[in-house]
């Protein structure tokens, strides 16, 4: 495809809204919390589930303190235990001692999110190890769709439906071949604003659960990246000669460069989500209370994911009491303090003089000062595009933030950052893709002038925001 054809691929409104969330929480909670396991087998007694102090409002306060804008709850994990009183199985919170069988953890969490001003999403495992229908084909699909429908009709607005691809044998020794397109159509019909994550068409898995990110994260990728399960199987069963194009896997480091896309005919907007847990496991284990990820590691993941054109989904598992552990709460508070300290004071708004190459009417360089729909668009197609800021006095710069106008696709391929020092421009940093957001950290750059040079772009680049940050006390 040509560069002009590539930039015809743009995000949906639901994808834009999800990327604007940037940083949001995963909450893994089920009978595993009480059995000290990561995966249950479906034989657990619902009587095990009895959190004495369950308080989703505490969860919401903690994730808000961290700067998160949403929360996705594991409404049913692979063990099949439902955190809501589903009428299609007896393996639910209604069969537990929690609130005398009258509790609804999904409903309480959805209400806490609405009250706290953050968005709510649901995780529903397609693998149900408790359900005897698993592996029977359509009868199980009907069961799964019925439960999905309950979640999408009883709990208000849903921002995310998170599907993983876990698939094992059922009690009949057969695997279930999931009817994904049917599941997607249910989500679209009942919650049209919800993004379908990972095993779905809206948000893709970054390829690992460690929080690792790519140096260049493109959102325009071949549609073949969706069928990750089939691709993984095919790449093990056949040599490359049997494919017209090499299969693309979620773990590949290059999913969207010009070289990868040049012979592709079917492209989609499919942004990445980086997911990891705040501690080693996804569910709470008392032995891991002292193993909460250090703040420096979480900052690094944040700035490379949110600051690398992806979103950051951080798991925080409640304890068997139903509360986030104090160690996790403290780390989340530290994370929020860091973000407020690092991204509040924008030096471009403080006696700065901004100049750039001529702009098209209505798209002046001053548009980059406000993080909104307006954007800068150069008058000419030629590259490089240069944007400069000067201050009367030297500034100490810690972070630089760039954003493109994604409604016009992802365009920038390479940029450099130069600082004025000793009478000349000195290279301070460089980067590739920008997309929704690019964060460039500095250890403490002192200068009275900076310039951004966009030296490669698919077509005339856009810039919707430029922030130059110093720390506040």
Secondary structure, 3 states (H helix, E strand, C coil): CCHHHHCCCCCCHHHHHHHHHCEEEEECCCCHHHHCCCCCCCCCCHHHCCCCCCCHHHHHHHHHHCCCCEEEEEEECCCCCECCCCCCCCCEHHHCCHHHHCCCHHHHHHHHHHHHCCEEEEEECCCCCCCCCCCCCHHHHHHHHHHHHHHHHCCCCCCEEEECCCCCECCCCCECCCCHHHHHHHHHHHCCCCEEEECCCCEEECCCCCCCCCCCCCCEEEHHHHCHHHHHHHHHHCCHHHCCCCCCCCCCCCCCCHHHHCCCCCEEECEEEEEEECCCCCCCCHHHCCCCCCHHHHHHHHHHHCCECEEEEEECCCCCCCCCCHHHHHHHHHHHHHHHHHCCEEHHHCCEEEEECCECCCCCHHHHHCCCCCCEEECCCCCCEEEEEEEEEEEEEEEEEEECCHHHCCCEEEEEEEEEECCEEEEEEEECCCCCCEEEEEEEEEEEEEEEEEEEECCCCEECEEEEEECCC
